[in-house]
Amino acid sequence: MSVNQIYFPALAMVALTVVVWLRMYFMRIGQMKRERIHPQSVATSSEAAARLTDSRAADNFRNLFELPVLFYVAVLVVAQAGLVSPLTVGLAWLFVLLRVLHSWIHCTYNKVMHRFQAYVAGGVALWILWGVVGWGLLR
């Protein structure tokens, strides 16, 4: 299996992050225009929280820099250590798909238990990936 195969899930995560960033941008700019909110009035996070009422995309964007950071590191370790296999690539894609689901739920109807289930499932896929990485490094 080509080492490049492990980089495609990482590219997909970057694409997801860009999509959520664009959604956040258009939602915030749209609300600020509709409600005539001056940019300086939302200069701090507490001011933004008080004035910008729909924070789903912004909250999700922040989430994309939590567990996914460990995902990106895992991808690099897998590639550099020669651990690219159908299992590691499959786990990487599973994590990405579950993060896409989590983001979709978070940015749309935002039912907490649905979002939580996608989050936990993605976390489990990531921890298993790290377990495979650890095992591979110890062999």
C-alpha positions in Angstrom: 0.0 0.0 0.0 1.4 3.4 -0.9 2.4 5.7 1.9 0.4 8.5 0.2 -2.9 6.7 1.0 -2.7 7.9 4.7 -2.5 11.5 3.6 -5.9 11.5 1.8 -7.9 11.3 5.1 -5.9 14.3 6.4 -6.7 16.3 3.2 -10.3 15.4 3.8 -10.1 16.8 7.4 -8.6 20.0 6.0 -11.4 20.2 3.5 -14.0 19.8 6.3 -12.3 22.5 8.3 -12.4 24.9 5.3 -16.1 24.1 4.8 -16.9 24.8 8.5 -14.8 28.0 8.4 -16.7 29.2 5.4 -20.0 28.4 7.0 -18.9 30.3 10.2 -17.7 33.3 8.1 -20.9 33.6 6.1 -23.2 33.1 9.1 -21.3 35.7 11.2 -21.1 38.2 8.4 -24.7 37.7 7.5 -25.9 38.2 11.1 -23.7 41.2 11.5 -25.1 42.8 8.3 -28.7 41.9 9.2 -28.5 43.3 12.7 -26.1 46.1 11.9 -23.5 44.9 14.4 -20.3 46.9 14.2 -17.2 44.7 14.1 -15.6 46.5 17.1 -18.6 45.6 19.2 -17.6 41.9 19.0 -13.9 42.3 19.4 -13.6 39.9 22.4 -15.0 36.4 22.8 -17.4 37.5 25.6 -18.7 40.4 23.4 -19.1 38.1 20.5 -21.0 35.5 22.6 -23.3 38.2 23.8 -24.1 39.6 20.4 -23.7 36.7 17.9 -26.6 34.4 18.7 -25.9 31.4 16.4 -22.5 30.0 17.4 -22.9 26.5 16.0 -20.3 26.9 13.2 -17.9 28.8 15.4 -18.2 26.2 18.1 -17.6 23.4 15.6 -14.7 25.2 14.1 -13.0 25.2 17.5 -13.8 21.5 17.9 -11.9 20.8 14.7 -8.7 21.8 16.6 -9.2 19.5 19.5 -9.2 15.7 18.8 -8.2 16.3 15.1 -4.8 17.6 16.2 -4.1 14.1 17.5 -5.4 12.7 14.2 -3.0 14.8 12.2 -0.1 13.7 14.4 -1.2 10.0 14.0 -1.2 10.4 10.2 2.3 11.8 10.3 3.6 9.0 12.6 1.9 6.3 10.5 3.6 7.7 7.3 7.0 8.3 8.8 7.1 5.0 10.7 6.1 2.9 7.7 2.8 1.8 9.3 0.6 2.5 6.4 -1.8 -0.5 6.0 -5.4 -1.0 5.1 -6.1 -1.0 8.9 -4.5 2.4 9.6 -5.9 4.0 6.4 -9.4 2.5 7.2 -9.3 3.9 10.8 -8.2 7.3 9.5 -11.1 7.4 7.1 -13.5 6.2 9.8 -12.4 9.1 12.0 -12.8 11.6 9.2 -16.3 10.3 8.3 -17.4 10.5 11.9 -16.0 14.0 12.2 -18.0 15.0 9.1 -21.1 13.5 10.7 -20.3 15.4 14.0 -19.8 18.7 12.1 -22.9 18.2 10.0 -25.0 17.6 13.2 -23.3 20.5 15.0 -23.8 23.0 12.2 -27.3 22.1 11.3 -29.9 20.7 13.8 -27.5 20.4 16.7 -29.1 17.6 18.7 -26.6 17.1 21.5 -27.0 13.4 22.0 -26.6 12.7 18.2 -23.6 14.9 18.2 -22.2 13.3 21.3 -22.6 9.8 19.8 -20.7 10.8 16.6 -18.0 12.5 18.8 -17.5 9.4 21.0 -17.5 7.0 18.0 -14.9 9.2 16.3 -12.8 9.3 19.5 -12.9 5.5 19.7 -11.7 5.3 16.1 -8.9 7.7 16.9 -7.9 5.8 20.1 -7.8 2.5 18.2 -5.7 4.2 15.5 -3.3 5.3 18.2 -3.3 1.8 19.7 -2.3 0.3 16.3 0.4 3.0 16.0 1.7 2.2 19.4 1.7 -1.5 18.7 3.4 -1.0 15.4 6.1 1.2 17.0 6.8 -1.3 19.7 7.1 -4.3 17.4 
